[in-house]
């Protein structure tokens, strides 16, 4: 089980910032949110790569039967792209290189915008 972090938006206050699993292992990233039937409004994952990359930070939505708000964050802790990911799509790549991929409930789509600075706070 991954440790948990709170993703804080430094550009604007979020009343209840997302608390998500911190997935920095290959197996955690591989599993992601696949084979789950739903995601709660306060659930999500932060997929962590070893370096900024468009290809390595890409995601697929195979076996994910629900929408996700997806935000890509680079190593400078800046949101570089965001998308509402739809079920069963083969691939989503960020427009710019990213190290972190935040996957959360679609109701949180407006929590972060491209250009926002973020920080991760340990919540384990």
MDTraj code that builds the backbone (N, CA, C; nanometers):
import mdtraj as md
import numpy as np

residues = "UNK UNK UNK UNK UNK UNK UNK UNK UNK UNK UNK UNK UNK UNK UNK UNK UNK UNK UNK UNK UNK UNK UNK UNK UNK UNK UNK UNK UNK UNK UNK UNK UNK UNK UNK UNK UNK UNK UNK UNK UNK UNK UNK UNK UNK UNK UNK UNK UNK UNK UNK UNK UNK UNK UNK UNK UNK UNK UNK UNK UNK UNK UNK UNK UNK UNK UNK UNK UNK UNK UNK UNK UNK UNK UNK UNK UNK UNK UNK UNK UNK UNK UNK UNK UNK UNK UNK UNK UNK UNK UNK UNK UNK UNK UNK UNK UNK UNK UNK UNK UNK UNK UNK UNK UNK UNK UNK UNK UNK UNK UNK UNK UNK UNK UNK UNK UNK UNK UNK UNK UNK UNK UNK UNK".split()
xyz = np.array([
    [0.0844, -0.1185, 0.0000],
    [0.0000, 0.0000, 0.0000],
    [0.0882, 0.1238, 0.0000],
    [0.0545, 0.2210, -0.0840],
    [0.1377, 0.3410, -0.0909],
    [0.1181, 0.4294, 0.0315],
    [0.2153, 0.5164, 0.0532],
    [0.1970, 0.6198, 0.1557],
    [0.1047, 0.7251, 0.0982],
    [0.0574, 0.8142, 0.1808],
    [-0.0371, 0.9158, 0.1349],
    [0.0230, 1.0547, 0.1459],
    [-0.0158, 1.1405, 0.0499],
    [0.0247, 1.2808, 0.0517],
    [-0.0976, 1.3664, 0.0264],
    [-0.0925, 1.4878, 0.0769],
    [-0.1934, 1.5893, 0.0466],
    [-0.1332, 1.6768, -0.0625],
    [-0.2100, 1.7011, -0.1674],
    [-0.1636, 1.7857, -0.2773],
    [-0.2220, 1.9249, -0.2565],
    [-0.1346, 2.0165, -0.2220],
    [-0.1734, 2.1533, -0.1899],
    [-0.1494, 2.2426, -0.3108],
    [-0.2479, 2.3227, -0.3495],
    [-0.2322, 2.4193, -0.4579],
    [-0.1845, 2.5499, -0.3960],
    [-0.0656, 2.5945, -0.4344],
    [-0.0102, 2.7174, -0.3782],
    [-0.0671, 2.8421, -0.4449],
    [-0.1354, 2.8251, -0.5596],
    [-0.1917, 2.9388, -0.6320],
    [-0.3302, 2.9774, -0.5813],
    [-0.4015, 2.8820, -0.5209],
    [-0.5342, 2.9126, -0.4669],
    [-0.5662, 2.8128, -0.3561],
    [-0.6515, 2.8542, -0.2663],
    [-0.6881, 2.7698, -0.1533],
    [-0.7956, 2.6702, -0.1952],
    [-0.7742, 2.5448, -0.1606],
    [-0.8730, 2.4392, -0.1816],
    [-0.9224, 2.4002, -0.0429],
    [-1.0521, 2.4088, -0.0204],
    [-1.1084, 2.3827, 0.1122],
    [-1.0677, 2.2465, 0.1657],
    [-1.0722, 2.1462, 0.0831],
    [-1.0341, 2.0110, 0.1218],
    [-0.9408, 1.9548, 0.0152],
    [-0.8102, 1.9835, 0.0254],
    [-0.7182, 1.9378, -0.0781],
    [-0.7139, 1.7845, -0.0857],
    [-0.6896, 1.7306, -0.2057],
    [-0.6912, 1.5852, -0.2198],
    [-0.5799, 1.5163, -0.1411],
    [-0.6177, 1.4059, -0.0791],
    [-0.5238, 1.3167, -0.0085],
    [-0.5158, 1.1913, -0.0933],
    [-0.3985, 1.1646, -0.1506],
    [-0.3856, 1.0595, -0.2508],
    [-0.2702, 0.9644, -0.2181],
    [-0.2777, 0.8455, -0.2762],
    [-0.1684, 0.7501, -0.2636],
    [-0.0495, 0.7953, -0.3467],
    [0.0699, 0.7837, -0.2898],
    [0.1945, 0.8230, -0.3555],
    [0.2558, 0.6982, -0.4170],
    [0.2438, 0.6834, -0.5482],
    [0.2867, 0.5614, -0.6183],
    [0.4186, 0.5842, -0.6896],
    [0.5280, 0.5448, -0.6254],
    [0.6584, 0.5610, -0.6885],
    [0.7227, 0.4277, -0.7246],
    [0.6521, 0.3167, -0.7055],
    [0.7057, 0.1857, -0.7456],
    [0.6431, 0.1432, -0.8781],
    [0.7139, 0.0610, -0.9516],
    [0.6643, 0.0138, -1.0805],
    [0.5293, -0.0559, -1.0656],
    [0.5157, -0.1448, -0.9673],
    [0.3904, -0.2190, -0.9511],
    [0.2730, -0.1292, -0.9149],
    [0.2964, -0.0313, -0.8318],
    [0.1889, 0.0616, -0.7939],
    [0.1448, 0.1424, -0.9154],
    [0.2411, 0.1919, -0.9940],
    [0.2059, 0.2673, -1.1148],
    [0.1372, 0.1781, -1.2168],
    [0.1820, 0.0541, -1.2294],
    [0.1227, -0.0394, -1.3250],
    [-0.0232, -0.0659, -1.2913],
    [-0.0517, -0.0903, -1.1662],
    [-0.1899, -0.1185, -1.1236],
    [-0.2760, 0.0063, -1.1311],
    [-0.2225, 0.1177, -1.0811],
    [-0.2978, 0.2427, -1.0850],
    [-0.4382, 0.2251, -1.0312],
    [-0.5354, 0.2717, -1.1053],
    [-0.6757, 0.2615, -1.0646],
    [-0.7519, 0.1592, -1.1487],
    [-0.6789, 0.0744, -1.2204],
    [-0.7440, -0.0269, -1.3030],
    [-0.8201, -0.1265, -1.2162],
    [-0.9252, -0.1796, -1.2727],
    [-1.0102, -0.2825, -1.2125],
    [-1.0903, -0.2349, -1.0915],
    [-1.0925, -0.1056, -1.0659],
    [-1.1799, -0.0522, -0.9604],
    [-1.3127, -0.0168, -1.0240],
    [-1.4196, -0.0260, -0.9481],
    [-1.5516, 0.0036, -1.0038],
    [-1.5870, 0.1520, -0.9956],
    [-1.5229, 0.2240, -0.9046],
    [-1.5513, 0.3670, -0.8873],
    [-1.4377, 0.4300, -0.8077],
    [-1.4394, 0.5621, -0.8031],
    [-1.3433, 0.6362, -0.7210],
    [-1.4216, 0.7385, -0.6397],
    [-1.3891, 0.7489, -0.5120],
    [-1.4553, 0.8465, -0.4258],
    [-1.4030, 0.9867, -0.4502],
    [-1.4796, 1.0857, -0.4101],
    [-1.4391, 1.2250, -0.4318],
    [-1.3120, 1.2603, -0.3557],
    [-1.2791, 1.1841, -0.2522],
    [-1.1585, 1.2107, -0.1745],
    [-1.0503, 1.1059, -0.1976],
    [-1.0557, 1.0362, -0.3103],
    [-0.9560, 0.9343, -0.3415],
    [-0.8757, 0.9737, -0.4641],
    [-0.7620, 0.9087, -0.4816],
    [-0.6817, 0.9304, -0.6008],
    [-0.5416, 0.8766, -0.5834],
    [-0.4628, 0.8936, -0.6881],
    [-0.3243, 0.8486, -0.6887],
    [-0.2350, 0.9573, -0.7473],
    [-0.1117, 0.9607, -0.6984],
    [-0.0070, 1.0435, -0.7553],
    [0.0988, 0.9476, -0.8078],
    [0.1061, 0.9351, -0.9411],
    [0.2024, 0.8459, -1.0047],
    [0.3328, 0.9222, -1.0220],
    [0.4425, 0.8643, -0.9734],
    [0.5710, 0.9342, -0.9688],
    [0.6723, 0.8637, -1.0587],
    [0.7275, 0.9371, -1.1528],
    [0.8326, 0.8862, -1.2409],
    [0.9681, 0.9339, -1.1906],
    [1.0750, 0.8776, -1.2425],
    [1.2089, 0.9139, -1.1968],
    [1.2558, 1.0484, -1.2512],
    [1.1947, 1.0913, -1.3653],
    [1.2346, 1.2197, -1.4260],
    [1.1192, 1.2741, -1.5096],
    [1.1315, 1.3974, -1.5510],
    [1.0313, 1.4564, -1.6399],
    [1.0342, 1.3864, -1.7749],
    [0.9154, 1.3534, -1.8257],
    [0.9040, 1.2874, -1.9558],
    [0.7598, 1.2955, -2.0029],
    [0.7379, 1.3105, -2.1305],
    [0.6011, 1.3034, -2.1841],
    [0.5584, 1.1578, -2.1934],
    [0.6453, 1.0738, -2.2464],
    [0.6103, 0.9339, -2.2690],
    [0.5914, 0.8572, -2.1376],
    [0.6871, 0.8689, -2.0463],
    [0.6799, 0.7928, -1.9207],
    [0.5648, 0.8361, -1.8310],
    [0.5206, 0.9593, -1.8437],
    [0.4100, 1.0069, -1.7601],
    [0.2740, 0.9910, -1.8286],
    [0.2725, 0.9273, -1.9456],
    [0.1451, 0.9025, -2.0131],
    [0.0652, 0.7978, -1.9360],
    [-0.0660, 0.7993, -1.9566],
    [-0.1533, 0.7022, -1.8902],
    [-0.2451, 0.6383, -1.9935],
    [-0.3026, 0.5262, -1.9557],
    [-0.4087, 0.4634, -2.0344],
    [-0.5308, 0.4513, -1.9444],
    [-0.6445, 0.4295, -2.0056],
    [-0.7689, 0.4154, -1.9288],
    [-0.8337, 0.2785, -1.9522],
    [-0.7555, 0.1830, -2.0018],
    [-0.8079, 0.0470, -2.0157],
    [-0.8418, -0.0073, -1.8770],
    [-0.9559, -0.0705, -1.8638],
    [-1.0024, -0.1318, -1.7386],
    [-1.0266, -0.0287, -1.6274],
    [-1.0438, 0.0972, -1.6657],
    [-1.0849, 0.2027, -1.5726],
    [-1.2221, 0.2494, -1.6222],
    [-1.3308, 0.2047, -1.5551],
    [-1.4662, 0.2295, -1.6074],
    [-1.5303, 0.3619, -1.5632],
    [-1.4510, 0.4612, -1.5286],
    [-1.5039, 0.5901, -1.4830],
    [-1.4099, 0.7014, -1.5275],
    [-1.4623, 0.8237, -1.5333],
    [-1.3815, 0.9408, -1.5690],
    [-1.2835, 0.9737, -1.4574],
    [-1.1734, 1.0381, -1.4958],
    [-1.0747, 1.0872, -1.3998],
    [-1.0320, 1.2285, -1.4372],
    [-1.0115, 1.3121, -1.3380],
    [-0.9430, 1.4393, -1.3586],
    [-0.7937, 1.4079, -1.3462],
    [-0.7183, 1.4376, -1.4511],
    [-0.5761, 1.4047, -1.4541],
    [-0.4964, 1.5336, -1.4715],
    [-0.3960, 1.5498, -1.3861],
    [-0.3095, 1.6671, -1.3885],
    [-0.1649, 1.6198, -1.3962],
    [-0.0889, 1.6796, -1.4876],
    [0.0532, 1.6471, -1.4971],
    [0.1329, 1.7612, -1.4367],
    [0.2304, 1.7252, -1.3544],
    [0.3095, 1.8206, -1.2766],
    [0.4569, 1.7922, -1.3044],
    [0.5339, 1.8955, -1.3360],
    [0.6758, 1.8734, -1.3638],
    [0.7597, 1.8775, -1.2359],
    [0.8896, 1.8576, -1.2502],
    [0.9777, 1.8530, -1.1326],
    [0.9944, 1.9892, -1.0667],
    [0.9506, 2.0961, -1.1339],
    [0.9491, 2.2288, -1.0719],
    [0.8207, 2.2511, -0.9919],
    [0.7375, 2.1456, -0.9835],
    [0.6121, 2.1471, -0.9080],
    [0.5090, 2.2413, -0.9701],
    [0.5095, 2.2482, -1.1025],
    [0.4149, 2.3298, -1.1777],
    [0.3235, 2.2391, -1.2591],
    [0.1938, 2.2656, -1.2548],
    [0.0988, 2.1910, -1.3371],
    [0.1222, 2.2302, -1.4825],
    [0.1529, 2.1303, -1.5669],
    [0.1842, 2.1588, -1.7068],
    [0.0724, 2.1178, -1.8023],
    [-0.0224, 2.0372, -1.7553],
    [-0.1349, 1.9970, -1.8391],
    [-0.2422, 1.9357, -1.7515],
    [-0.3643, 1.9338, -1.8047],
    [-0.4749, 1.8687, -1.7353],
    [-0.5750, 1.8210, -1.8383],
    [-0.6480, 1.7139, -1.8029],
    [-0.7463, 1.6576, -1.8948],
    [-0.8512, 1.5811, -1.8145],
    [-0.9718, 1.5742, -1.8697],
    [-1.0745, 1.4862, -1.8160],
    [-1.0613, 1.3555, -1.8940],
    [-1.0029, 1.2554, -1.8313],
    [-0.9770, 1.1274, -1.8978],
    [-1.1033, 1.0418, -1.8958],
    [-1.1356, 0.9874, -2.0112],
    [-1.2558, 0.9067, -2.0292],
    [-1.2215, 0.7577, -2.0242],
    [-1.3172, 0.6745, -1.9800],
    [-1.2931, 0.5301, -1.9698],
    [-1.2533, 0.4672, -2.1032],
    [-1.1685, 0.3672, -2.0930],
    [-1.1317, 0.2795, -2.2036],
    [-1.0558, 0.3491, -2.3165],
    [-0.9964, 0.4628, -2.2919],
    [-0.9176, 0.5299, -2.3950],
    [-0.7750, 0.4720, -2.3913],
    [-0.7128, 0.4577, -2.5072],
    [-0.5817, 0.3927, -2.5115],
    [-0.4678, 0.4737, -2.4515],
    [-0.4705, 0.6076, -2.4654],
    [-0.3568, 0.6830, -2.4129],
    [-0.3887, 0.8309, -2.3977],
    [-0.3309, 0.8868, -2.2919],
    [-0.3291, 1.0313, -2.2701],
    [-0.1850, 1.0689, -2.2398],
    [-0.1314, 1.1629, -2.3162],
    [0.0034, 1.2151, -2.2943],
    [-0.0060, 1.3628, -2.2595],
    [0.0789, 1.4088, -2.1686],
    [0.0777, 1.5518, -2.1378],
    [0.1356, 1.6327, -2.2535],
    [0.0974, 1.7591, -2.2613],
    [0.1493, 1.8474, -2.3658],
    [0.2961, 1.8811, -2.3425],
    [0.3379, 1.8762, -2.2150],
    [0.4767, 1.9037, -2.1790],
    [0.5270, 1.7912, -2.0894],
    [0.6577, 1.7841, -2.0721],
    [0.7162, 1.6807, -1.9872],
    [0.6693, 1.6968, -1.8430],
    [0.6486, 1.5832, -1.7769],
    [0.6032, 1.5832, -1.6379],
    [0.6685, 1.4686, -1.5623],
    [0.6816, 1.4868, -1.4333],
    [0.7342, 1.3826, -1.3446],
    [0.6217, 1.3176, -1.2658],
    [0.5152, 1.3931, -1.2381],
    [0.4042, 1.3465, -1.1550],
    [0.2743, 1.3479, -1.2350],
    [0.1932, 1.2458, -1.2140],
    [0.0605, 1.2398, -1.2744],
    [-0.0399, 1.2225, -1.1617],
    [-0.1243, 1.3220, -1.1420],
    [-0.2255, 1.3201, -1.0372],
    [-0.3577, 1.2751, -1.0976],
    [-0.4133, 1.1651, -1.0455],
    [-0.5412, 1.1119, -1.0914],
    [-0.6407, 1.1207, -0.9766],
    [-0.7447, 1.2036, -0.9947],
    [-0.8440, 1.2237, -0.8892],
    [-0.9851, 1.2270, -0.9477],
    [-1.0820, 1.2353, -0.8592],
    [-1.2231, 1.2370, -0.8981],
    [-1.2503, 1.3547, -0.9925],
    [-1.3322, 1.3329, -1.0960],
    [-1.3581, 1.4403, -1.1924],
    [-1.4241, 1.5656, -1.1339],
    [-1.4887, 1.5544, -1.0196],
    [-1.5484, 1.6729, -0.9571],
    [-1.4417, 1.7728, -0.9112],
    [-1.3162, 1.7306, -0.9084],
    [-1.2061, 1.8158, -0.8652],
    [-1.1314, 1.8798, -0.9827],
    [-1.1917, 1.8757, -1.1001],
    [-1.1255, 1.9255, -1.2211],
    [-1.0796, 2.0707, -1.2078],
    [-1.1525, 2.1509, -1.1329],
    [-1.1170, 2.2925, -1.1192],
    [-1.0237, 2.3205, -1.0006],
    [-0.9804, 2.2174, -0.9292],
    [-0.8890, 2.2368, -0.8161],
    [-0.7512, 2.2860, -0.8588],
    [-0.7116, 2.2510, -0.9816],
    [-0.5782, 2.2851, -1.0314],
    [-0.5894, 2.3321, -1.1757],
    [-0.5064, 2.4292, -1.2123],
    [-0.5007, 2.4802, -1.3494],
    [-0.3562, 2.4791, -1.3976],
    [-0.3393, 2.4759, -1.5289],
    [-0.2060, 2.4819, -1.5868],
    [-0.1381, 2.6094, -1.5378],
    [-0.0152, 2.5956, -1.4908],
    [0.0609, 2.7082, -1.4368],
    [0.0596, 2.7168, -1.2857],
    [-0.0348, 2.6484, -1.2197],
    [-0.0383, 2.6492, -1.0727],
    [0.0824, 2.5779, -1.0149],
    [0.1345, 2.6315, -0.9063],
    [0.2402, 2.5660, -0.8299],
    [0.1750, 2.4811, -0.7217],
    [0.2319, 2.3624, -0.6971],
    [0.1771, 2.2717, -0.5960],
    [0.2877, 2.2254, -0.5025],
    [0.2454, 2.1660, -0.3916],
    [0.3399, 2.0986, -0.3034],
    [0.2731, 1.9736, -0.2495],
    [0.3555, 1.8750, -0.2152],
    [0.3070, 1.7494, -0.1584],
    [0.3455, 1.7470, -0.0116],
    [0.2471, 1.7232, 0.0740],
    [0.2685, 1.7185, 0.2187],
    [0.2398, 1.5778, 0.2660],
    [0.3344, 1.5182, 0.3364],
    [0.3166, 1.3814, 0.3858],
    [0.1931, 1.3736, 0.4740],
    [0.1077, 1.2753, 0.4468],
    [-0.0170, 1.2598, 0.5237],
    [-0.0321, 1.1188, 0.5780],
    [0.0756, 1.0429, 0.5797],
    [0.0662, 0.9031, 0.6271],
    [0.0349, 0.8933, 0.7727],
])
top = md.Topology()
chain = top.add_chain()
for i, resn in enumerate(residues, 1):
    res = top.add_residue(resn, chain, resSeq=i)
    for name in ("N", "CA", "C"):
        top.add_atom(name, md.element.get_by_symbol(name[0]), res)
traj = md.Trajectory(xyz[None], top)
